Amino acid sequence: MRITRLAPEVKKKETIDIDLTLLDPLIARYKGQKGNVIPLLQGVQDIYGYIPRPAFEKISQETGLELSEMFGVATFYSQFRLAPVGRHIIKVCHGTACHVQNANEITESLEDTLKVKDGETTGDRLFTLESVACLGCCSLAPVMMIGDQTYGKLTGNEAMKIVKNIRISESN
């Protein structure tokens, strides 16, 4: 008996207009230098907030770096992002101390409040929610960070209020 395979549904690529000329000074600075992959990727991310596909292609064309090498580095290191993120990145610690102190409640409350799942960005691109392995603030467990600000000894309701206050201050 022969099985007919269904073709996978192909989603249309979202086209995002980005100004690739912003990369020219960065490429000029690192072109031809040994060990330039990470500084180039960090520079791209500093410019756009993430590393868009066209930036990889431009760097490859102008420096001779292989796309596979750059993608390998970008996907290996957690500091690099391949999709746009929110203005405020919320990191909820799920290390041992935070887990024991119910970090799941914080993540679940934020998912409900923001209407996103872990790792997603809100539609208005104001917030990105991320679970992380450890923030190094075990004595404050459970902990979340928003940008450089650390919030400790949280409950789900307190985390929700913090995010709502940021949203209010952003709308003013």
N, CA, C and O of each residue as an XYZ file, in Angstrom:
688
protein
N       0.839     -1.166      0.000
C       0.000      0.000      0.000
C       0.894      1.242      0.000
O       1.889      1.307      0.721
N       0.532      2.188     -0.793
C       1.315      3.409     -0.935
C       0.654      4.527     -0.128
O      -0.561      4.713     -0.177
N       1.486      5.270      0.621
C       0.976      6.376      1.433
C       1.263      7.677      0.717
O       2.387      7.932      0.285
N       0.243      8.488      0.599
C       0.416      9.794     -0.028
C       0.780     10.802      1.047
O       0.067     10.969      2.036
N       1.877     11.453      0.837
C       2.315     12.468      1.801
C       1.689     13.802      1.442
O       1.582     14.173      0.273
N       1.282     14.502      2.473
C       0.737     15.841      2.275
C       1.877     16.842      2.295
O       2.795     16.749      3.110
N       1.803     17.787      1.398
C       2.822     18.839      1.375
C       2.621     19.730      2.590
O       1.489     20.079      2.924
N       3.721     20.106      3.262
C       3.567     20.986      4.432
C       3.055     22.357      4.003
O       3.387     22.860      2.930
N       2.253     22.932      4.856
C       1.725     24.261      4.582
C       2.852     25.277      4.759
O       3.488     25.337      5.811
N       3.086     26.052      3.744
C       4.162     27.030      3.779
C       3.573     28.388      4.119
O       2.689     28.897      3.429
N       4.085     28.962      5.202
C       3.623     30.285      5.602
C       4.380     31.333      4.809
O       5.566     31.175      4.517
N       3.688     32.396      4.467
C       4.349     33.489      3.765
C       5.308     34.173      4.718
O       5.007     34.380      5.894
N       6.479     34.522      4.178
C       7.455     35.230      4.993
C       6.972     36.643      5.251
O       6.460     37.319      4.359
N       7.141     37.064      6.458
C       6.810     38.429      6.813
C       7.948     39.321      6.322
O       9.110     39.105      6.666
N       7.608     40.308      5.527
C       8.660     41.190      5.033
C       8.734     42.418      5.926
O       7.740     43.100      6.173
N       9.926     42.669      6.394
C      10.164     43.810      7.268
C      11.178     44.700      6.572
O      12.260     44.251      6.195
N      10.819     45.963      6.407
C      11.747     46.893      5.785
C      12.775     47.339      6.818
O      12.434     47.900      7.860
N      14.023     47.081      6.510
C      15.102     47.540      7.390
C      16.123     48.277      6.537
O      16.323     47.956      5.366
N      16.750     49.244      7.128
C      17.760     50.038      6.441
C      19.116     49.362      6.607
O      19.766     49.496      7.644
N      19.535     48.637      5.576
C      20.800     47.900      5.641
C      22.012     48.818      5.567
O      23.122     48.388      5.881
N      21.830     50.071      5.161
C      22.980     50.986      5.114
C      23.503     51.290      6.520
O      24.638     51.739      6.684
N      22.666     51.041      7.532
C      23.115     51.239      8.910
C      24.259     50.289      9.266
O      24.997     50.531     10.221
N      24.402     49.214      8.498
C      25.452     48.228      8.765
C      26.804     48.625      8.186
O      27.825     48.058      8.575
N      26.834     49.576      7.277
C      28.080     49.923      6.586
C      29.232     50.275      7.527
O      30.326     49.736      7.359
N      29.031     51.167      8.521
C      30.146     51.469      9.426
C      30.603     50.246     10.240
O      31.794     50.072     10.500
N      29.656     49.422     10.627
C      29.969     48.211     11.396
C      30.817     47.255     10.559
O      31.832     46.737     11.025
N      30.392     47.032      9.332
C      31.130     46.125      8.449
C      32.524     46.689      8.168
O      33.508     45.949      8.172
N      32.605     47.986      7.928
C      33.904     48.611      7.655
C      34.850     48.432      8.842
O      36.052     48.232      8.662
N      34.303     48.505     10.047
C      35.121     48.387     11.250
C      35.708     46.985     11.436
O      36.857     46.844     11.855
N      34.920     45.944     11.124
C      35.341     44.574     11.415
C      35.741     43.752     10.200
O      36.231     42.634     10.356
N      35.547     44.271      9.005
C      35.866     43.514      7.795
C      37.342     43.126      7.790
O      38.221     43.962      8.000
N      37.593     41.847      7.546
C      38.960     41.354      7.458
C      39.620     41.043      8.787
O      40.727     40.506      8.807
N      38.977     41.363      9.893
C      39.573     41.065     11.197
C      39.298     39.606     11.569
O      38.231     39.064     11.282
N      40.268     39.002     12.201
C      40.100     37.642     12.693
C      39.150     37.668     13.898
O      39.229     38.570     14.732
N      38.259     36.686     13.987
C      37.333     36.602     15.119
C      36.265     37.684     15.092
O      35.842     38.163     16.144
N      35.828     38.070     13.906
C      34.879     39.180     13.784
C      33.408     38.776     13.842
O      32.541     39.649     13.857
N      33.104     37.492     13.876
C      31.707     37.055     13.803
C      30.893     37.582     14.985
O      29.848     38.202     14.788
N      31.355     37.345     16.189
C      30.584     37.768     17.362
C      30.450     39.290     17.430
O      29.339     39.772     17.649
N      31.516     40.074     17.256
C      31.332     41.527     17.277
C      30.388     42.033     16.182
O      29.631     42.977     16.409
N      30.427     41.421     15.010
C      29.510     41.818     13.942
C      28.061     41.530     14.339
O      27.186     42.381     14.176
N      27.815     40.332     14.857
C      26.452     39.972     15.257
C      25.960     40.842     16.414
O      24.797     41.246     16.443
N      26.853     41.128     17.372
C      26.467     42.016     18.475
C      26.135     43.406     17.955
O      25.177     44.030     18.412
N      26.920     43.892     17.005
C      26.667     45.206     16.428
C      25.339     45.267     15.700
O      24.599     46.242     15.829
N      25.034     44.222     14.931
C      23.750     44.166     14.221
C      22.607     44.198     15.226
O      21.628     44.924     15.050
N      22.742     43.404     16.277
C      21.677     43.352     17.278
C      21.538     44.687     18.002
O      20.424     45.081     18.349
N      22.633     45.384     18.234
C      22.562     46.717     18.844
C      21.790     47.690     17.941
O      21.066     48.557     18.431
N      21.945     47.541     16.643
C      21.286     48.439     15.688
C      19.796     48.149     15.586
O      18.980     49.067     15.669
N      19.428     46.875     15.405
C      18.029     46.516     15.109
C      17.268     45.928     16.299
O      16.042     45.832     16.260
N      17.985     45.536     17.356
C      17.327     44.878     18.481
C      17.277     43.368     18.318
O      16.961     42.647     19.265
N      17.582     42.896     17.141
C      17.665     41.475     16.810
C      18.498     41.379     15.535
O      18.951     42.399     15.016
N      18.703     40.168     15.026
C      19.506     40.009     13.810
C      18.585     39.556     12.679
O      18.249     38.375     12.589
N      18.180     40.480     11.821
C      17.300     40.096     10.714
C      18.045     39.334      9.621
O      19.245     39.527      9.424
N      17.338     38.486      8.929
C      17.926     37.659      7.859
C      18.683     38.503      6.821
O      19.795     38.130      6.447
N      18.123     39.627      6.342
C      18.861     40.414      5.347
C      20.211     40.927      5.862
O      21.131     41.131      5.071
N      20.337     41.135      7.168
C      21.614     41.581      7.735
C      22.654     40.469      7.630
O      23.813     40.734      7.309
N      22.248     39.224      7.897
C      23.151     38.088      7.721
C      23.658     38.057      6.280
O      24.852     37.891      6.030
N      22.731     38.218      5.344
C      23.081     38.126      3.929
C      24.041     39.238      3.512
O      25.001     38.990      2.783
N      23.783     40.466      3.976
C      24.667     41.585      3.635
C      26.069     41.364      4.201
O      27.064     41.582      3.509
N      26.143     40.934      5.446
C      27.447     40.682      6.069
C      28.185     39.585      5.314
O      29.389     39.693      5.080
N      27.476     38.541      4.936
C      28.091     37.452      4.200
C      28.648     37.939      2.866
O      29.776     37.607      2.499
N      27.864     38.717      2.153
C      28.291     39.221      0.844
C      29.493     40.149      0.959
O      30.394     40.109      0.121
N      29.507     40.983      1.991
C      30.552     42.002      2.083
C      31.806     41.563      2.833
O      32.865     42.172      2.679
N      31.695     40.519      3.640
C      32.873     40.080      4.398
C      33.378     38.711      3.973
O      34.509     38.335      4.278
N      32.536     37.970      3.269
C      32.922     36.613      2.883
C      32.648     35.575      3.949
O      32.949     34.398      3.751
N      32.082     35.986      5.081
C      31.726     35.016      6.121
C      30.586     34.136      5.615
O      29.675     34.605      4.934
N      30.657     32.866      5.959
C      29.619     31.924      5.546
C      28.344     32.143      6.368
O      28.404     32.357      7.579
N      27.189     32.086      5.692
C      25.910     32.194      6.401
C      25.788     31.117      7.474
O      25.314     31.383      8.578
N      26.217     29.905      7.145
C      26.094     28.806      8.104
C      26.928     29.057      9.355
O      26.514     28.699     10.457
N      28.093     29.666      9.195
C      28.940     29.977     10.350
C      28.253     31.020     11.239
O      28.213     30.879     12.461
N      27.715     32.068     10.606
C      27.055     33.117     11.390
C      25.794     32.601     12.078
O      25.556     32.917     13.243
N      24.978     31.805     11.369
C      23.779     31.232     11.979
C      24.158     30.285     13.113
O      23.483     30.236     14.140
N      25.234     29.537     12.923
C      25.699     28.635     13.976
C      26.039     29.385     15.250
O      25.668     28.964     16.346
N      26.745     30.495     15.105
C      27.111     31.304     16.266
C      25.857     31.942     16.874
O      25.677     31.929     18.092
N      24.999     32.495     16.025
C      23.805     33.200     16.513
C      22.829     32.267     17.225
O      22.134     32.690     18.149
N      22.770     31.016     16.809
C      21.844     30.085     17.461
C      22.477     29.381     18.655
O      21.766     28.845     19.505
N      23.806     29.378     18.728
C      24.484     28.750     19.860
C      24.407     29.628     21.102
O      24.119     29.134     22.192
N      24.662     30.922     20.948
C      24.704     31.830     22.089
C      23.327     32.433     22.350
O      22.684     32.961     21.443
N      22.891     32.347     23.590
C      21.554     32.830     23.937
C      21.438     34.351     23.901
O      20.326     34.877     23.951
N      22.549     35.065     23.816
C      22.481     36.528     23.770
C      21.910     37.028     22.448
O      21.434     38.161     22.372
N      21.950     36.195     21.402
C      21.502     36.642     20.088
C      20.043     36.298     19.855
O      19.552     35.249     20.273
N      19.363     37.213     19.174
C      17.943     37.043     18.866
C      17.750     37.099     17.362
O      18.338     37.933     16.673
N      16.917     36.197     16.867
C      16.645     36.148     15.441
C      15.255     36.675     15.104
O      14.838     36.634     13.947
N      14.548     37.161     16.094
C      13.218     37.736     15.892
C      13.120     39.014     16.722
O      13.794     39.150     17.743
N      12.280     39.947     16.281
C      12.129     41.192     17.043
C      11.640     40.920     18.465
O      10.879     39.982     18.702
N      12.085     41.746     19.397
C      11.669     41.613     20.791
C      11.005     42.902     21.251
O      11.060     43.926     20.570
N      10.384     42.834     22.405
C       9.721     43.998     22.963
C      10.710     45.009     23.535
O      11.884     44.709     23.751
N      10.204     46.198     23.770
C      11.026     47.258     24.364
C      11.489     46.852     25.753
O      12.594     47.203     26.166
N      10.653     46.114     26.478
C      10.976     45.643     27.827
C      11.030     44.114     27.803
O      10.039     43.457     27.486
N      12.177     43.564     28.136
C      12.319     42.109     28.200
C      12.168     41.694     29.652
O      12.934     42.113     30.520
N      11.172     40.868     29.895
C      10.889     40.376     31.250
C      11.516     38.996     31.371
O      11.127     38.066     30.665
N      12.490     38.866     32.268
C      13.152     37.587     32.511
C      12.680     37.067     33.863
O      12.903     37.700     34.895
N      12.031     35.916     33.848
C      11.581     35.289     35.088
C      12.537     34.151     35.398
O      12.726     33.245     34.586
N      13.140     34.207     36.582
C      14.099     33.183     37.001
C      13.368     31.893     37.346
O      12.369     31.901     38.066
N      13.883     30.787     36.821
C      13.342     29.467     37.141
C      14.443     28.554     37.684
O      14.367     27.332     37.563
N      15.475     29.174     38.288
C      16.516     28.397     38.960
C      15.928     27.688     40.163
O      14.755     27.876     40.485
N      16.722     26.885     40.822
C      16.221     26.048     41.916
C      15.520     26.856     43.005
O      14.395     26.532     43.385
N      16.171     27.900     43.511
C      15.568     28.687     44.602
C      14.250     29.320     44.158
O      13.273     29.307     44.906
N      14.219     29.871     42.948
C      12.999     30.514     42.446
C      11.915     29.476     42.145
O      10.731     29.708     42.393
N      12.335     28.341     41.612
C      11.368     27.271     41.320
C      10.670     26.814     42.598
O       9.451     26.643     42.625
N      11.453     26.619     43.647
C      10.903     26.177     44.926
C       9.956     27.233     45.509
O       8.992     26.902     46.199
N      10.243     28.500     45.224
C       9.411     29.599     45.734
C       8.278     29.952     44.767
O       7.672     31.017     44.887
N       7.988     29.065     43.809
C       6.838     29.168     42.913
C       7.006     30.195     41.787
O       6.127     31.030     41.570
N       8.109     30.132     41.090
C       8.324     30.983     39.922
C       7.283     30.718     38.837
O       6.966     31.606     38.047
N       6.752     29.493     38.800
C       5.729     29.176     37.801
C       4.511     30.083     37.936
O       3.892     30.449     36.936
N       4.169     30.444     39.165
C       3.028     31.337     39.390
C       3.282     32.698     38.735
O       2.372     33.295     38.160
N       4.506     33.177     38.824
C       4.850     34.465     38.229
C       4.739     34.377     36.707
O       4.121     35.231     36.073
N       5.332     33.355     36.136
C       5.275     33.196     34.683
C       3.838     33.063     34.206
O       3.453     33.699     33.225
N       3.046     32.253     34.877
C       1.648     32.057     34.477
C       0.852     33.350     34.594
O       0.042     33.655     33.719
N       1.067     34.108     35.653
C       0.366     35.388     35.821
C       0.731     36.360     34.704
O      -0.132     37.051     34.164
N       2.023     36.405     34.364
C       2.462     37.301     33.295
C       1.937     36.850     31.939
O       1.565     37.678     31.108
N       1.907     35.540     31.713
C       1.333     35.037     30.456
C      -0.129     35.457     30.329
O      -0.566     35.876     29.257
N      -0.884     35.345     31.422
C      -2.295     35.739     31.406
C      -2.448     37.242     31.191
O      -3.290     37.678     30.405
N      -1.642     38.024     31.882
C      -1.728     39.485     31.788
C      -1.334     39.985     30.406
O      -2.003     40.843     29.830
N      -0.246     39.444     29.882
C       0.291     39.923     28.605
C      -0.325     39.233     27.394
O      -0.170     39.696     26.265
N      -1.021     38.130     27.630
C      -1.628     37.346     26.542
C      -0.562     36.808     25.586
O      -0.745     36.812     24.368
N       0.546     36.350     26.155
C       1.618     35.712     25.388
C       2.081     34.472     26.132
O       1.800     34.303     27.318
N       2.782     33.621     25.433
C       3.407     32.459     26.053
C       4.873     32.789     26.305
O       5.398     33.772     25.783
N       5.516     31.965     27.102
C       6.931     32.132     27.392
C       7.709     32.180     26.079
O       7.537     31.321     25.214
N       8.565     33.192     25.939
C       9.368     33.345     24.736
C       8.739     34.230     23.677
O       9.369     34.519     22.660
N       7.509     34.666     23.898
C       6.808     35.480     22.900
C       6.842     36.958     23.253
O       7.168     37.350     24.373
N       6.493     37.765     22.257
C       6.450     39.221     22.393
C       5.017     39.684     22.204
O       4.292     39.155     21.362
N       4.613     40.670     22.984
C       3.256     41.207     22.865
C       3.079     41.861     21.492
O       4.046     42.297     20.868
N       1.838     41.919     21.042
C       1.526     42.486     19.736
C       1.989     43.921     19.567
O       2.353     44.331     18.465
N       1.978     44.685     20.645
C       2.426     46.078     20.575
C       3.937     46.216     20.712
O       4.466     47.328     20.740
N       4.629     45.084     20.798
C       6.091     45.015     20.947
C       6.605     45.776     22.167
O       7.717     46.303     22.159
N       5.791     45.825     23.203
C       6.204     46.489     24.425
C       6.946     45.515     25.348
O       7.909     45.903     26.009
N       6.503     44.251     25.395
C       7.090     43.268     26.307
C       7.438     41.969     25.587
O       6.731     41.528     24.681
N       8.553     41.367     26.019
C       8.903     39.992     25.653
C       9.073     39.244     26.971
O       9.763     39.715     27.875
N       8.444     38.081     27.075
C       8.499     37.269     28.292
C       9.446     36.093     28.082
O       9.317     35.345     27.112
N      10.400     35.936     29.001
C      11.374     34.849     28.900
C      11.580     34.185     30.249
O      11.706     34.860     31.271
N      11.614     32.871     30.247
C      12.056     32.124     31.425
C      13.553     31.908     31.286
O      14.032     31.548     30.211
N      14.292     32.125     32.362
C      15.742     31.937     32.331
C      16.146     30.978     33.441
O      15.416     30.788     34.414
N      17.323     30.376     33.279
C      17.785     29.359     34.222
C      18.147     29.948     35.578
O      17.830     29.351     36.606
N      18.798     31.099     35.606
C      19.178     31.701     36.885
C      19.559     33.155     36.667
O      20.245     33.490     35.702
N      19.112     34.009     37.566
C      19.482     35.425     37.528
C      20.507     35.761     38.608
O      20.969     36.899     38.690
N      20.862     34.790     39.426
C      21.887     35.007     40.446
C      21.422     35.825     41.639
O      22.234     36.456     42.317
N      20.139     35.818     41.894
C      19.575     36.581     43.025
C      18.799     35.636     43.937
O      17.672     35.937     44.331
N      19.386     34.521     44.267
C      18.680     33.460     44.981
C      18.073     33.906     46.312
O      17.029     33.395     46.717
N      18.719     34.852     46.993
C      18.190     35.299     48.281
C      16.905     36.108     48.112
O      16.196     36.345     49.091
N      16.595     36.533     46.893
C      15.379     37.309     46.615
C      14.282     36.474     45.967
O      13.269     37.018     45.527
N      14.472     35.167     45.903
C      13.555     34.284     45.181
C      12.112     34.416     45.662
O      11.847     34.577     46.854
N      11.193     34.345     44.713
C      11.313     34.296     43.262
C      11.557     35.695     42.678
O      11.083     36.702     43.206
N      12.315     35.722     41.568
C      12.821     36.969     41.011
C      12.453     37.104     39.541
O      12.363     36.120     38.808
N      12.242     38.358     39.130
C      12.173     38.669     37.701
C      12.965     39.942     37.471
O      13.117     40.769     38.370
N      13.464     40.085     36.259
C      14.159     41.305     35.853
C      13.438     41.881     34.645
O      13.014     41.162     33.741
N      13.314     43.196     34.663
C      12.803     43.904     33.490
C      13.871     44.935     33.174
O      14.068     45.900     33.914
N      14.559     44.710     32.055
C      15.710     45.545     31.746
C      16.772     45.320     32.800
O      17.169     44.182     33.051
N      17.240     46.401     33.425
C      18.261     46.297     34.467
C      17.672     46.269     35.875
O      18.413     46.165     36.852
N      16.366     46.359     35.986
C      15.689     46.417     37.284
C      15.334     45.009     37.765
O      14.727     44.230     37.031
N      15.717     44.691     39.002
C      15.421     43.389     39.600
C      14.273     43.535     40.587
O      14.237     44.474     41.382
N      13.333     42.592     40.525
C      12.186     42.571     41.440
C      12.206     41.228     42.152
O      12.168     40.184     41.502
N      12.264     41.242     43.487
C      12.383     40.009     44.243
C      11.242     39.766     45.200
O      10.416     40.638     45.469
N      11.228     38.536     45.707
C      10.211     38.065     46.653
C       8.808     38.351     46.117
O       7.949     38.878     46.823
N       8.604     37.991     44.853
C       7.377     38.313     44.134
C       6.284     37.273     44.298
O       6.535     36.107     44.602
N       5.077     37.737     44.088
C       3.930     36.857     43.879
C       3.461     37.110     42.450
O       3.910     38.059     41.807
N       2.587     36.290     41.968
C       2.036     36.496     40.631
C       1.331     37.837     40.515
O       1.478     38.531     39.509
N       0.564     38.207     41.538
C      -0.155     39.490     41.516
C       0.799     40.675     41.506
O       0.561     41.655     40.800
N       1.877     40.596     42.281
C       2.850     41.696     42.306
C       3.527     41.854     40.938
O       3.727     42.973     40.466
N       3.871     40.749     40.320
C       4.496     40.798     38.994
C       3.546     41.434     37.986
O       3.951     42.245     37.153
N       2.276     41.051     38.077
C       1.249     41.600     37.197
C       1.134     43.116     37.373
O       1.047     43.850     36.389
N       1.134     43.581     38.617
C       1.019     45.016     38.898
C       2.216     45.788     38.341
O       2.053     46.882     37.800
N       3.404     45.225     38.471
C       4.610     45.886     37.963
C       4.487     46.090     36.453
O       4.770     47.175     35.943
N       4.069     45.055     35.751
C       3.934     45.131     34.297
C       2.836     46.121     33.909
O       3.000     46.892     32.964
N       1.734     46.101     34.626
C       0.648     47.050     34.325
C       1.101     48.490     34.546
O       0.737     49.380     33.777
N       1.895     48.725     35.593
C       2.404     50.079     35.843
C       3.360     50.533     34.739
O       3.344     51.700     34.347
N       4.172     49.636     34.247
C       5.061     49.985     33.137
C       4.229     50.328     31.903
O       4.526     51.295     31.202
N       3.213     49.555     31.643
C       2.338     49.811     30.480
C       1.675     51.183     30.601
O       1.586     51.924     29.622
N       1.212     51.515     31.806
C       0.572     52.832     32.042
C       1.579     53.948     31.822
O       1.272     54.940     31.161
N       2.788     53.793     32.373
C       3.808     54.852     32.223
C       4.231     54.997     30.765
O       4.565     56.102     30.338
N       4.228     53.930     29.998
C       4.583     53.996     28.574
C       3.500     54.708     27.759
O       3.802     55.353     26.754
N       2.253     54.594     28.187
C       1.166     55.223     27.429
C       1.039     56.717     27.733
O       0.364     57.443     27.003
N       1.680     57.174     28.799
C       1.597     58.607     29.163
C       2.612     59.432     28.434
O       2.674     60.646     28.625
